[in-house]
């Protein structure tokens, strides 16, 4: 119990001043003494009220927010790891940190803002790494450089712990310097063959290694493009190629006449040494042997992009020696890569006998369409009660519109169907303003696929990813109140339900907290007692309401100044204005600084083109002189002049103890006279839990003392929203 002088003040004249307040856990019995220290008479007022601030809230002008006396509210937030699932964060649970701080949980913070993913479509390959060699953490979008080759690629995320995704660039058709996975077994003058179809060996290009064209230190080749009459073309990164040299097995054509194009049976002078599967060269044509029958060779003509043409009888037929398979335009075997920004490192491991799998993939950034941090997300996790939007404005999305399916990874390009519940598709992929969005709620399928439905359909295979819906996500941001003891700080820990929570770096957002005394839904006025040790509420502070239903859905509200409360002076009737009722529309422009997206009106246009404007949501940031405009296109587009109207009155976000006493019934003395050099004594004033004793002087020479004692009180009941287990 505290006893004696509870408060004292000598306020300036004509100001409302809180002389004394009690927390909601205490009450006080006081005597108010007023001492006139001047030679002239004066007067004073005293008031007793159960709130310190009146907050004007955003939202509909007649609000549906749920508040009741006893509800705690808070803008004080901490960020935790691992965080709480909704059902585990029980409002009213008090915790103590290892640092000696104490606080009470109000609830988890459930973000409701739209999550925007910015998509690109890029050539991506997964390369295995040696997990034991990995040091540091790679950063999305940084450049990976090989320690041996100097070869570079862009890091696009990790595939679990054993592989990394990279974005690679093709060798241009005119490129003459190329990385190769190793140089052992190579020699100047060898052929390097690349096929666009490794199964049939159809298409592709033959190159030759230049004289002194092998750098064994960096595994770089200097090459001549378009050998044997093949056509140079871009060579994809990681292409499996073979190195060939002329063997000693040589014979001649023994057809007795020209060996013509298209003939698949080649008669040679001597087939000794020629075997099925071997590659032969005749002039500038490469062919593959499929069968040897005496001196007749069955062949497949025009391999690796060489031309199937006529050959003279008697020309040489040479069997080529396969010197091994190499990956062209790729990393050196076993080399270590380093990230340009992170300096993270890892050794690579991969099968050099198999072509690297490089395929077009959606890569995602949460930063912007032009950001550099795009990464592969094989599984996108969606939290319930959020909207997810894939921005498709980047030109790489052209012909790759994003859609959803629940029954096939390729949707309608496979054997499945398109999933459309809660889905919006806007614009053309690859152009400004294009996006696909989906609202995730209790009815959304728990798992689905995102796929690309472009033209031609087959070219979009494998571009997409998998989506899983998290019906009970963990929330890392927690609203708290009644914060006491030591200061909450990063790395502080506390344990609830056998789970230890750690406050993350920069994870303390100090904000106000308090308790509800009353709520006027018709004016959106919230009457608040500030919590002990809390700062006052301020404009733009946000906090949850507190519905009384078990497991209720909280709504986030914000204290707003400049909320339009009434409108006036609509522009006159216009016969071209289309008759009708236009509901919940936002003005297109404002003559001030008010927020238009949260300003909502209904416009009724009668048969004469006269408009009546009804305010639904006053927004915020308006001035009393603002003029708002609704374009005619929002009112039927009949060709009328745009509709204008004025903001007549606006809200003040915060009404504090300094700006006035709001209810006549709050006064216990009003204009009470006190003579010169006299002390006036007022006994038996009871200040209840969360109440304020305010004073007001006609002159600046009045001093006030509140004497008495405080006692603990449970008269103010704290009422938290109830959470109960729902089973399952």
Rosetta blueprint (number, residue, H / E / L):
1 X L
2 X E
3 X E
4 X E
5 X E
6 X E
7 X E
8 X E
9 X E
10 X L
11 X L
12 X L
13 X L
14 X L
15 X L
16 X L
17 X E
18 X E
19 X E
20 X E
21 X E
22 X L
23 X L
24 X L
25 X L
26 X E
27 X E
28 X E
29 X E
30 X E
31 X E
32 X E
33 X E
34 X E
35 X E
36 X E
37 X L
38 X L
39 X L
40 X L
41 X L
42 X E
43 X E
44 X E
45 X E
46 X E
47 X E
48 X E
49 X E
50 X L
51 X L
52 X L
53 X E
54 X E
55 X E
56 X E
57 X E
58 X L
59 X L
60 X E
61 X L
62 X L
63 X L
64 X L
65 X L
66 X L
67 X L
68 X L
69 X L
70 X L
71 X L
72 X E
73 X E
74 X E
75 X L
76 X E
77 X E
78 X E
79 X E
80 X E
81 X E
82 X E
83 X E
84 X E
85 X E
86 X H
87 X H
88 X H
89 X L
90 X L
91 X L
92 X L
93 X L
94 X E
95 X E
96 X E
97 X L
98 X L
99 X L
100 X L
101 X E
102 X E
103 X E
104 X E
105 X E
106 X E
107 X E
108 X E
109 X L
110 X L
111 X L
112 X L
113 X L
114 X L
115 X E
116 X E
117 X E
118 X E
119 X E
120 X E
121 X E
122 X E
123 X E
124 X E
125 X E
126 X E
127 X E
128 X E
129 X E
130 X L
131 X H
132 X H
133 X H
134 X L
135 X E
136 X L
137 X L
138 X L
139 X L
140 X L
141 X L
142 X L
143 X E
144 X E
145 X E
146 X E
147 X L
148 X L
149 X L
150 X L
151 X L
152 X E
153 X E
154 X E
155 X E
156 X E
157 X E
158 X E
159 X E
160 X L
161 X L
162 X L
163 X E
164 X E
165 X E
166 X E
167 X E
168 X L
169 X L
170 X L
171 X E
172 X L
173 X L
174 X L
175 X L
176 X L
177 X E
178 X E
179 X E
180 X E
181 X L
182 X L
183 X L
184 X L
185 X L
186 X L
187 X L
188 X L
189 X L
190 X L
191 X E
192 X E
193 X E
194 X E
195 X L
196 X L
197 X E
198 X L
199 X L
200 X L
201 X L
202 X E
203 X L
204 X L
205 X E
206 X E
207 X E
208 X E
209 X E
210 X E
211 X E
212 X E
213 X E
214 X E
215 X E
216 X L
217 X L
218 X L
219 X L
220 X E
221 X E
222 X E
223 X E
224 X E
225 X L
226 X L
227 X H
228 X H
229 X H
230 X L
231 X L
232 X L
233 X L
234 X L
235 X E
236 X L
237 X L
238 X L
239 X E
240 X E
241 X E
242 X E
243 X E
244 X E
245 X E
246 X E
247 X E
248 X E
249 X E
250 X E
251 X E
252 X E
253 X E
254 X L
255 X L
256 X L
257 X L
258 X L
259 X E
260 X L
261 X L
262 X L
263 X L
264 X L
265 X E
266 X E
267 X E
268 X E
269 X L
270 X L
271 X L
272 X L
273 X L
274 X L
275 X L
276 X L
277 X L
278 X L
279 X E
280 X E
281 X E
282 X E
283 X L
284 X L
285 X E
286 X E
287 X E
288 X E
289 X E
290 X E
291 X E
292 X E
293 X E
294 X L
295 X L
296 X E
297 X E
298 X E
299 X E
300 X E
301 X L
302 X L
303 X H
304 X H
305 X H
306 X L
307 X L
308 X L
309 X L
310 X L
311 X E
312 X L
313 X L
314 X L
315 X L
316 X E
317 X E
318 X E
319 X E
320 X E
321 X E
322 X E
323 X E
324 X E
325 X E
326 X E
327 X E
328 X E
329 X L
330 X L
331 X L
332 X L
333 X L
334 X L
335 X L
336 X E
337 X E
338 X E
339 X E
340 X L
341 X L
342 X L
343 X L
344 X L
345 X E
346 X E
347 X E
348 X E
349 X L
350 X L
351 X L
352 X L
353 X L
354 X L
355 X L
356 X L
357 X L
358 X E
359 X E
360 X E
361 X E
362 X E
363 X E
364 X E
365 X E
366 X L
367 X L
368 X L
369 X L
370 X L
371 X L
372 X L
373 X L
374 X L
375 X E
376 X L
377 X L
378 X L
379 X E
380 X E
381 X E
382 X E
383 X E
384 X L
385 X L
386 X E
387 X E
388 X E
389 X E
390 X E
391 X E
392 X L
393 X L
394 X L
395 X H
396 X H
397 X H
398 X L
399 X L
400 X L
401 X L
402 X E
403 X E
404 X E
405 X E
406 X L
407 X L
408 X L
409 X L
410 X L
411 X H
412 X H
413 X H
414 X L
415 X L
416 X L
417 X L
418 X L
419 X E
420 X L
421 X L
422 X L
423 X E
424 X E
425 X E
426 X E
427 X L
428 X L
429 X L
430 X L
431 X L
432 X L
433 X L
434 X L
435 X E
436 X E
437 X E
438 X E
439 X E
440 X E
441 X L
442 X L
443 X L
444 X L
445 X L
446 X L
447 X E
448 X E
449 X E
450 X E
451 X E
452 X E
453 X L
454 X L
455 X L
456 X L
457 X H
458 X H
459 X H
460 X H
461 X L
462 X L
463 X L
464 X L
465 X E
466 X E
467 X E
468 X E
469 X E
470 X E
471 X L
472 X L
473 X L
474 X E
475 X E
476 X E
477 X E
478 X E
479 X E
480 X E
481 X E
482 X E
483 X E
484 X E
485 X E
486 X L
487 X L
488 X L
489 X L
490 X L
491 X L
492 X L
493 X E
494 X E
495 X E
496 X E
497 X L
498 X L
499 X E
500 X E
501 X E
502 X E
503 X E
504 X E
505 X E
506 X E
507 X E
508 X E
509 X E
510 X L
511 X L
512 X L
513 X E
514 X E
515 X E
516 X E
517 X E
518 X E
519 X E
520 X E
521 X L
522 X L
523 X L
524 X L
525 X E
526 X E
527 X E
528 X E
529 X E
530 X E
531 X L
532 X L
533 X L
534 X L
535 X L
536 X L
537 X L
538 X L
539 X L
540 X L
541 X L
542 X E
543 X E
544 X E
545 X L
546 X L
547 X L
548 X L
549 X L
550 X L
551 X L
552 X L
553 X L
554 X L
555 X L
556 X E
557 X E
558 X E
559 X E
560 X L
561 X L
562 X L
563 X L
564 X E
565 X E
566 X E
567 X E
568 X E
569 X L
570 X L
571 X L
572 X L
573 X L
574 X L
575 X L
576 X L
577 X L
578 X L
579 X L
580 X E
581 X E
582 X E
583 X E
584 X E
585 X E
586 X L
587 X L
588 X L
589 X E
590 X E
591 X L
592 X L
593 X L
594 X L
595 X L
596 X L
597 X L
598 X L
599 X E
600 X E
601 X E
602 X E
603 X E
604 X E
605 X E
606 X L
607 X L
608 X L
609 X L
610 X L
611 X E
612 X E
613 X E
614 X E
615 X E
616 X E
617 X E
618 X E
619 X L
620 X L
621 X L
622 X L
623 X L
624 X L
625 X L
626 X L
627 X E
628 X E
629 X E
630 X E
631 X L
632 X H
633 X H
634 X H
635 X H
636 X L
637 X L
638 X L
639 X L
640 X L
641 X L
642 X L
643 X E
644 X E
645 X E
646 X E
647 X E
648 X E
649 X E
650 X E
651 X L
652 X L
653 X L
654 X E
655 X E
656 X L
657 X L
658 X L
659 X L
660 X L
661 X L
662 X L
663 X L
664 X H
665 X H
666 X H
667 X E
668 X E
669 X E
670 X E
671 X E
672 X E
673 X E
674 X E
675 X L
676 X L
677 X L
678 X L
679 X E
680 X E
681 X E
682 X E
683 X E
684 X E
685 X E
686 X E
687 X E
688 X L
689 X L
690 X L
691 X L
692 X E
693 X E
694 X E
695 X E
696 X E
697 X E
698 X L
699 X L
700 X L
701 X L
702 X E
703 X E
704 X E
705 X E
706 X E
707 X E
708 X E
709 X E
710 X E
711 X E
712 X E
713 X L
714 X L
715 X L
716 X L
717 X L
718 X L
719 X L
720 X L
721 X L
722 X L
723 X L
724 X L
725 X L
726 X L
727 X L
728 X L
